[in-house]
Amino acid sequence: MIDVVNNKRTGNCAGSNSEEAAIAEQQLNEAFGTNNLLAVYGTLAPGRQNYHIVEPLGGDWSEGIIEGNLQQTGWGATLGYPAFRPQSGGPVHKIKLLKSRALASGWQHVDDFEGPDYQRILVPVFRVELETSEKDARRLLTVANLYAAKDDAP
């Protein structure tokens, strides 16, 4: 279901249609509140150089882990924060998870800030206490939005 939504968001609609993606996105939002969740692995995190972009949104912060690879691409790489590419079963990375009702109306502002190097996708977020355990033992915490490396980035 996450892949169907991400294919629509990234323009890679092969094998899925717009209606199917809209239904999947609605179901994920109903189950997890995805419109109000942002997984942050770089400069938007509290205490980092671009936290001021999300700080006005308020909300609560917690921790989680995501699976994937960090790559030296995107403008964040020049600040020491490589871009993320999701990969099920890939290396794990700690994230900060923002839960804010203001995100639902604030996505465009954050999308504009992230710019053309990044795309907002949905990713599974796992409980942090299982960070070093086997993939099969990880427990899903939620599904959240995350700014990942654009598919066509080098």
N, CA, C and O of each residue as an XYZ file, in Angstrom:
616
protein
N       0.821     -1.188      0.000
C       0.000      0.000      0.000
C       0.871      1.260      0.000
O       0.564      2.234     -0.687
N       1.957      1.231      0.776
C       2.879      2.370      0.815
C       3.480      2.594     -0.574
O       3.603      3.732     -1.026
N       3.854      1.507     -1.243
C       4.439      1.629     -2.585
C       3.473      2.261     -3.578
O       3.891      3.044     -4.431
N       2.197      1.935     -3.482
C       1.195      2.507     -4.387
C       1.144      4.019     -4.212
O       1.125      4.763     -5.193
N       1.122      4.473     -2.961
C       1.088      5.912     -2.674
C       2.372      6.578     -3.158
O       2.328      7.621     -3.810
N       3.510      5.975     -2.838
C       4.789      6.574     -3.235
C       4.950      6.631     -4.748
O       5.517      7.589     -5.272
N       4.459      5.620     -5.457
C       4.527      5.653     -6.922
C       3.752      6.837     -7.474
O       4.196      7.482     -8.424
N       2.606      7.127     -6.891
C       1.824      8.276     -7.343
C       2.558      9.575     -7.009
O       2.652     10.471     -7.848
N       3.076      9.674     -5.788
C       3.748     10.904     -5.361
C       4.990     11.203     -6.186
O       5.305     12.366     -6.435
N       5.684     10.178     -6.605
C       6.940     10.379     -7.331
C       6.755     10.349     -8.845
O       7.722     10.501     -9.592
N       5.530     10.157     -9.297
C       5.266     10.146    -10.731
C       5.569      8.825    -11.399
O       5.532      8.726    -12.625
N       5.867      7.811    -10.610
C       6.155      6.482    -11.147
C       4.901      5.626    -10.989
O       4.834      4.772    -10.105
N       3.926      5.853    -11.835
C       2.606      5.243    -11.679
C       2.453      3.897    -12.367
O       1.335      3.393    -12.475
N       3.526      3.309    -12.830
C       3.420      2.015    -13.500
C       2.787      0.998    -12.557
O       3.252      0.806    -11.433
N       1.739      0.360    -13.015
C       1.117     -0.687    -12.220
C       0.113     -0.180    -11.198
O      -0.471     -0.988    -10.477
N      -0.107      1.101    -11.109
C      -1.115      1.609    -10.179
C      -1.816      2.794    -10.820
O      -1.269      3.459    -11.700
N      -3.029      3.044    -10.369
C      -3.738      4.186    -10.915
C      -3.983      5.218     -9.824
O      -3.787      4.959     -8.637
N      -4.402      6.358    -10.250
C      -4.590      7.489     -9.355
C      -5.649      7.213     -8.294
O      -5.477      7.570     -7.128
N      -6.731      6.585     -8.697
C      -7.813      6.285     -7.751
C      -7.348      5.289     -6.692
O      -7.631      5.456     -5.506
N      -6.637      4.262     -7.126
C      -6.104      3.265     -6.201
C      -5.152      3.925     -5.204
O      -5.187      3.616     -4.013
N      -4.311      4.824     -5.685
C      -3.360      5.519     -4.815
C      -4.082      6.418     -3.818
O      -3.689      6.487     -2.653
N      -5.125      7.102     -4.256
C      -5.880      7.979     -3.356
C      -6.547      7.173     -2.247
O      -6.564      7.600     -1.093
N      -7.095      6.017     -2.590
C      -7.721      5.150     -1.589
C      -6.674      4.641     -0.606
O      -6.901      4.646      0.604
N      -5.537      4.204     -1.120
C      -4.456      3.711     -0.255
C      -3.973      4.803      0.687
O      -3.753      4.555      1.873
N      -3.808      6.018      0.156
C      -3.342      7.123      0.998
C      -4.357      7.437      2.094
O      -3.977      7.704      3.233
N      -5.635      7.408      1.758
C      -6.682      7.658      2.748
C      -6.673      6.573      3.825
O      -6.803      6.877      5.011
N      -6.521      5.318      3.422
C      -6.495      4.219      4.386
C      -5.289      4.323      5.318
O      -5.413      4.083      6.519
N      -4.129      4.678      4.777
C      -2.939      4.842      5.617
C      -3.109      6.007      6.579
O      -2.688      5.928      7.733
N      -3.724      7.087      6.113
C      -3.956      8.227      6.994
C      -4.932      7.855      8.110
O      -4.732      8.245      9.260
N      -5.979      7.110      7.781
C      -6.938      6.688      8.807
C      -6.293      5.755      9.823
O      -6.597      5.834     11.013
N      -5.415      4.880      9.373
C      -4.777      3.913     10.267
C      -3.654      4.517     11.103
O      -3.490      4.157     12.269
N      -2.874      5.437     10.517
C      -1.670      5.929     11.188
C      -1.635      7.437     11.406
O      -0.769      7.925     12.131
N      -2.542      8.180     10.806
C      -2.489      9.643     10.907
C      -1.330     10.229     10.128
O      -0.682     11.169     10.589
N      -1.061      9.679      8.946
C       0.118     10.077      8.172
C       0.144     11.560      7.814
O       1.224     12.129      7.657
N      -1.012     12.196      7.683
C      -1.027     13.633      7.373
C      -0.382     14.467      8.471
O       0.002     15.614      8.243
N      -0.265     13.888      9.661
C       0.264     14.610     10.818
C       1.624     14.093     11.270
O       2.062     14.418     12.374
N       2.303     13.295     10.445
C       3.567     12.674     10.850
C       4.684     12.950      9.849
O       4.516     12.781      8.641
N       5.823     13.375     10.378
C       7.019     13.610      9.567
C       8.216     12.956     10.237
O       8.550     13.279     11.377
N       8.865     12.033      9.528
C      10.100     11.407      9.993
C      11.264     12.257      9.495
O      11.378     12.530      8.300
N      12.121     12.670     10.416
C      13.222     13.585     10.103
C      14.550     12.903     10.427
O      14.734     12.379     11.525
N      15.466     12.913      9.471
C      16.777     12.288      9.666
C      17.919     13.278      9.479
O      19.083     12.897      9.602
N      17.617     14.527      9.188
C      18.673     15.490      8.860
C      18.459     16.853      9.464
O      18.225     16.982     10.666
N      18.540     17.874      8.629
C      18.632     19.259      9.100
C      17.357     19.812      9.715
O      17.409     20.863     10.353
N      16.210     19.153      9.552
C      14.958     19.643     10.137
C      14.771     19.216     11.592
O      13.841     19.681     12.251
N      15.625     18.351     12.097
C      15.480     17.834     13.461
C      15.744     18.922     14.502
O      16.481     19.872     14.236
N      15.145     18.784     15.684
C      15.390     19.758     16.755
C      16.884     19.933     17.017
O      17.634     18.962     17.116
N      17.297     21.199     17.127
C      18.694     21.511     17.402
C      19.578     21.587     16.170
O      20.755     21.930     16.279
N      19.043     21.277     15.013
C      19.840     21.325     13.784
C      19.526     22.597     13.001
O      18.572     23.313     13.305
N      20.354     22.864     11.982
C      20.343     24.172     11.324
C      19.027     24.583     10.662
O      18.802     25.781     10.486
N      18.163     23.670     10.295
C      16.911     24.060      9.639
C      15.658     23.713     10.448
O      14.552     23.655      9.910
N      15.851     23.486     11.734
C      14.716     23.194     12.611
C      13.683     24.315     12.569
O      12.491     24.067     12.748
N      14.132     25.547     12.332
C      13.216     26.695     12.307
C      12.111     26.551     11.252
O      11.090     27.234     11.330
N      12.306     25.680     10.283
C      11.289     25.453      9.245
C      10.073     24.726      9.827
O       8.937     25.052      9.480
N      10.295     23.755     10.700
C       9.189     22.972     11.270
C       8.815     23.400     12.687
O       7.747     23.032     13.177
N       9.662     24.159     13.343
C       9.390     24.570     14.728
C       8.033     25.252     14.897
O       7.336     24.954     15.866
N       7.620     26.167     13.985
C       6.315     26.820     14.158
C       5.120     25.861     14.097
O       4.016     26.228     14.501
N       5.327     24.657     13.605
C       4.240     23.684     13.510
C       3.893     23.072     14.860
O       2.849     22.437     15.012
N       4.780     23.268     15.849
C       4.531     22.697     17.171
C       4.519     21.185     17.105
O       5.169     20.581     16.251
N       3.778     20.581     18.011
C       3.657     19.128     18.009
C       4.603     18.455     18.976
O       5.300     19.108     19.753
N       4.613     17.145     18.914
C       5.418     16.316     19.807
C       6.450     15.536     19.004
O       6.189     15.094     17.885
N       7.635     15.378     19.606
C       8.722     14.644     18.968
C       8.955     13.331     19.704
O       8.898     13.280     20.933
N       9.217     12.275     18.947
C       9.616     10.991     19.503
C      10.698     10.414     18.590
O      11.149     11.076     17.655
N      11.109      9.182     18.868
C      12.169      8.561     18.075
C      11.674      7.296     17.396
O      10.703      6.674     17.827
N      12.353      6.936     16.341
C      12.076      5.702     15.631
C      13.269      5.344     14.777
O      14.293      6.027     14.801
N      13.134      4.271     14.024
C      14.173      3.893     13.067
C      13.514      3.602     11.718
O      12.353      3.200     11.641
N      14.290      3.818     10.670
C      13.848      3.546      9.307
C      14.905      2.691      8.618
O      16.060      2.656      9.041
N      14.501      2.006      7.561
C      15.408      1.144      6.813
C      15.721      1.758      5.458
O      14.823      2.185      4.733
N      17.003      1.796      5.128
C      17.394      2.313      3.827
C      18.842      2.738      3.799
O      19.624      2.404      4.689
N      19.190      3.481      2.761
C      20.573      3.906      2.554
C      20.685      5.417      2.545
O      19.777      6.119      2.100
N      21.802      5.906      3.037
C      22.122      7.327      2.955
C      23.083      7.510      1.794
O      24.067      6.781      1.668
N      22.789      8.496      0.941
C      23.619      8.738     -0.237
C      24.031     10.197     -0.302
O      23.262     11.089      0.058
N      25.239     10.427     -0.760
C      25.780     11.786     -0.871
C      25.151     12.506     -2.058
O      25.791     12.706     -3.090
N      23.912     12.886     -1.898
C      23.188     13.624     -2.928
C      22.244     14.599     -2.246
O      21.947     14.451     -1.061
N      21.774     15.588     -2.980
C      20.879     16.593     -2.412
C      21.657     17.689     -1.715
O      22.826     17.512     -1.375
N      20.999     18.831     -1.502
C      21.680     19.967     -0.878
C      22.087     19.671      0.561
O      23.049     20.264      1.051
N      21.389     18.776      1.252
C      21.730     18.445      2.635
C      23.086     17.769      2.771
O      23.723     17.859      3.821
N      23.533     17.090      1.715
C      24.825     16.395      1.761
C      25.964     17.374      1.988
O      26.959     17.027      2.624
N      25.831     18.599      1.474
C      26.884     19.603      1.671
C      26.944     20.080      3.117
O      27.935     20.677      3.537
N      25.873     19.815      3.883
C      25.832     20.186      5.302
C      26.134     18.995      6.202
O      26.033     19.092      7.425
N      26.504     17.875      5.595
C      26.815     16.681      6.367
C      25.633     15.746      6.562
O      25.693     14.830      7.382
N      24.557     15.971      5.815
C      23.363     15.138      5.927
C      23.015     14.553      4.561
O      22.289     15.176      3.787
N      23.530     13.356      4.259
C      23.223     12.723      2.979
C      21.717     12.469      2.851
O      21.002     12.426      3.852
N      21.255     12.304      1.638
C      19.842     12.032      1.383
C      19.541     10.555      1.629
O      20.400      9.692      1.450
N      18.332     10.292      2.033
C      17.871      8.945      2.359
C      17.153      8.323      1.168
O      16.399      8.990      0.460
N      17.401      7.037      0.963
C      16.639      6.242     -0.008
C      16.139      5.000      0.734
O      16.937      4.219      1.250
N      14.820      4.822      0.785
C      14.285      3.674      1.525
C      14.656      2.348      0.873
O      14.747      2.237     -0.349
N      14.868      1.347      1.721
C      15.127     -0.012      1.240
C      14.688     -0.970      2.337
O      15.296     -1.017      3.406
N      13.648     -1.721      2.078
C      13.170     -2.695      3.047
C      14.285     -3.683      3.368
O      14.886     -4.271      2.468
N      14.553     -3.857      4.648
C      15.617     -4.751      5.081
C      17.000     -4.145      5.011
O      17.986     -4.817      5.312
N      17.089     -2.876      4.616
C      18.376     -2.191      4.514
C      18.906     -1.765      5.870
O      18.308     -2.079      6.899
N      20.027     -1.051      5.879
C      20.590     -0.550      7.131
C      19.568      0.321      7.862
O      18.740      0.981      7.234
N      19.634      0.316      9.196
C      18.696      1.123      9.977
C      19.322      2.454     10.356
O      20.532      2.560     10.558
N      18.462      3.472     10.448
C      18.888      4.821     10.808
C      17.888      5.397     11.795
O      16.677      5.284     11.604
N      18.399      6.012     12.846
C      17.518      6.667     13.811
C      16.934      7.930     13.193
O      17.598      8.643     12.441
N      15.680      8.185     13.530
C      15.005      9.399     13.064
C      14.311     10.052     14.249
O      14.115      9.439     15.299
N      13.952     11.295     14.053
C      13.058     12.003     14.963
C      11.704     12.031     14.273
O      11.619     12.294     13.073
N      10.662     11.763     15.018
C       9.319     11.700     14.467
C       8.492     12.847     15.027
O       8.258     12.926     16.233
N       8.052     13.737     14.141
C       7.206     14.865     14.526
C       5.753     14.496     14.290
O       5.363     14.085     13.197
N       4.958     14.654     15.348
C       3.510     14.484     15.235
C       2.886     15.841     15.500
O       2.960     16.363     16.612
N       2.267     16.413     14.463
C       1.693     17.754     14.569
C       0.461     17.872     13.678
O       0.511     17.555     12.490
N      -0.637     18.328     14.257
C      -1.849     18.560     13.457
C      -1.615     19.667     12.432
O      -2.276     19.698     11.394
N      -0.685     20.571     12.713
C      -0.399     21.684     11.799
C       0.281     21.220     10.510
O       0.304     21.963      9.529
N       0.831     20.012     10.497
C       1.473     19.512      9.278
C       0.479     19.410      8.124
O       0.838     19.684      6.978
N      -0.747     19.025      8.404
C      -1.742     18.844      7.343
C      -1.870     20.094      6.475
O      -2.073     19.993      5.265
N      -1.754     21.261      7.083
C      -1.832     22.511      6.311
C      -0.449     23.106      6.042
O      -0.343     24.133      5.372
N       0.604     22.479      6.552
C       1.953     23.018      6.403
C       2.847     22.294      5.424
O       4.007     22.670      5.252
N       2.326     21.247      4.769
C       3.177     20.460      3.878
C       3.775     21.286      2.751
O       4.949     21.115      2.424
N       2.999     22.172      2.152
C       3.509     22.934      1.008
C       4.726     23.762      1.392
O       5.678     23.870      0.619
N       4.697     24.348      2.590
C       5.831     25.152      3.067
C       7.091     24.285      3.187
O       8.172     24.693      2.762
N       6.944     23.097      3.764
C       8.105     22.212      3.932
C       8.534     21.643      2.577
O       9.729     21.521      2.307
N       7.566     21.294      1.726
C       7.899     20.825      0.368
C       8.729     21.874     -0.371
O       9.738     21.550     -0.997
N       8.293     23.134     -0.293
C       9.010     24.222     -0.969
C      10.419     24.376     -0.419
O      11.361     24.602     -1.180
N      10.572     24.255      0.898
C      11.895     24.362      1.508
C      12.807     23.232      1.019
O      13.951     23.487      0.640
N      12.326     22.011      1.024
C      13.146     20.861      0.620
C      13.575     20.968     -0.839
O      14.683     20.564     -1.191
N      12.716     21.504     -1.678
C      13.090     21.775     -3.057
C      13.139     20.556     -3.954
O      12.678     19.478     -3.579
N      13.706     20.730     -5.153
C      13.653     19.696     -6.189
C      14.563     18.490     -5.951
O      14.426     17.481     -6.643
N      15.484     18.567     -4.993
C      16.373     17.430     -4.739
C      15.700     16.318     -3.940
O      16.204     15.196     -3.887
N      14.564     16.628     -3.319
C      13.905     15.690     -2.405
C      12.447     15.501     -2.790
O      11.828     16.376     -3.396
N      11.909     14.337     -2.423
C      10.496     14.051     -2.643
C       9.909     13.514     -1.341
O      10.546     12.743     -0.623
N       8.692     13.934     -1.057
C       8.022     13.479      0.167
C       7.340     12.152     -0.127
O       6.478     12.054     -1.000
N       7.746     11.138      0.619
C       7.202      9.793      0.458
C       6.743      9.292      1.824
O       6.955      9.954      2.840
N       6.116      8.127      1.839
C       5.749      7.467      3.087
C       6.732      6.340      3.361
O       7.145      5.627      2.447
N       7.102      6.185      4.626
C       8.001      5.108      5.032
C       7.487      4.465      6.315
O       6.882      5.138      7.150
N       7.726      3.158      6.475
C       7.430      2.537      7.760
C       8.472      2.986      8.784
O       9.664      3.053      8.481
N       8.022      3.288      9.976
C       8.904      3.673     11.076
C       8.773      2.589     12.143
O       7.669      2.224     12.546
N       9.917      2.086     12.589
C       9.934      0.999     13.561
C      10.327      1.512     14.940
O      10.928      2.579     15.077
N       9.978      0.736     15.951
C      10.314      1.095     17.334
C      11.825      1.093     17.509
O      12.519      0.199     17.026
N      12.320      2.102     18.204
C      13.761      2.299     18.328
C      14.432      1.232     19.184
O      15.605      0.932     18.958
N      13.745      0.651     20.149
C      14.389     -0.329     21.030
C      14.816     -1.588     20.287
O      15.598     -2.381     20.812
N      14.318     -1.777     19.087
C      14.678     -2.961     18.312
C      15.655     -2.648     17.193
O      15.766     -3.391     16.218
N      16.353     -1.551     17.346
C      17.241     -1.048     16.298
C      18.268     -2.067     15.815
O      18.554     -2.130     14.620
N      18.822     -2.859     16.715
C      19.885     -3.781     16.316
C      19.379     -5.195     16.073
O      20.162     -6.079     15.725
N      18.086     -5.422     16.250
C      17.561     -6.774     16.084
C      17.350     -7.106     14.609
O      17.454     -6.249     13.732
N      17.059     -8.349     14.377
C      16.778     -8.802     13.017
C      15.527     -8.126     12.476
O      14.630     -7.759     13.234
N      15.478     -7.968     11.175
C      14.347     -7.307     10.526
C      13.020     -7.937     10.931
O      12.060     -7.216     11.203
N      12.944     -9.256     10.978
C      11.687     -9.930     11.297
C      11.208     -9.630     12.711
O      10.019     -9.763     13.000
N      12.121     -9.226     13.597
C      11.751     -8.953     14.981
C      11.335     -7.498     15.190
O      10.810     -7.156     16.250
N      11.560     -6.646     14.205
C      11.208     -5.233     14.358
C       9.702     -5.072     14.410
O       8.953     -5.762     13.718
N       9.282     -4.138     15.252
C       7.852     -3.864     15.367
C       7.550     -2.503     14.763
O       8.218     -1.512     15.058
N       6.544     -2.473     13.920
C       6.126     -1.235     13.282
C       5.581     -0.276     14.331
O       4.735     -0.640     15.147
N       6.077      0.944     14.293
C       5.572      2.000     15.163
C       4.475      2.766     14.437
O       3.397      2.990     14.988
N       4.753      3.169     13.199
C       3.799      3.946     12.410
C       4.266      4.011     10.963
O       5.274      3.410     10.591
N       3.532      4.736     10.172
C       3.932      5.090      8.810
C       3.938      6.607      8.767
O       2.974      7.244      9.192
N       5.018      7.195      8.256
C       5.171      8.651      8.292
C       5.704      9.175      6.966
O       6.286      8.435      6.173
N       5.494     10.451      6.747
C       6.100     11.152      5.617
C       7.581     11.352      5.898
O       7.992     11.487      7.051
N       8.372     11.370      4.845
C       9.811     11.576      4.955
C      10.286     12.175      3.636
O       9.780     11.822      2.571
N      11.249     13.074      3.708
C      11.839     13.651      2.494
C      13.032     12.800      2.097
O      14.052     12.771      2.785
N      12.886     12.107      0.970
C      13.906     11.184      0.475
C      14.567     11.762     -0.767
O      14.062     12.697     -1.387
N      15.712     11.181     -1.113
C      16.396     11.567     -2.352
C      15.452     11.336     -3.520
O      14.768     10.315     -3.590
N      15.423     12.280     -4.420
C      14.608     12.125     -5.629
C      15.137     10.960     -6.444
O      16.347     10.745     -6.509
N      14.251     10.217     -7.059
C      14.650      9.031     -7.825
C      15.678      9.324     -8.900
O      16.520      8.475     -9.191
N      15.629     10.508     -9.498
C      16.565     10.828    -10.576
C      17.829     11.533    -10.094
O      18.644     11.977    -10.903
N      17.995     11.637     -8.755
C      19.215     12.262     -8.224
C      20.393     11.323     -8.469
O      20.232     10.102     -8.448
N      21.582     11.895     -8.701
C      22.756     11.047     -8.975
C      23.137     10.176     -7.796
O      24.100      9.414     -7.878
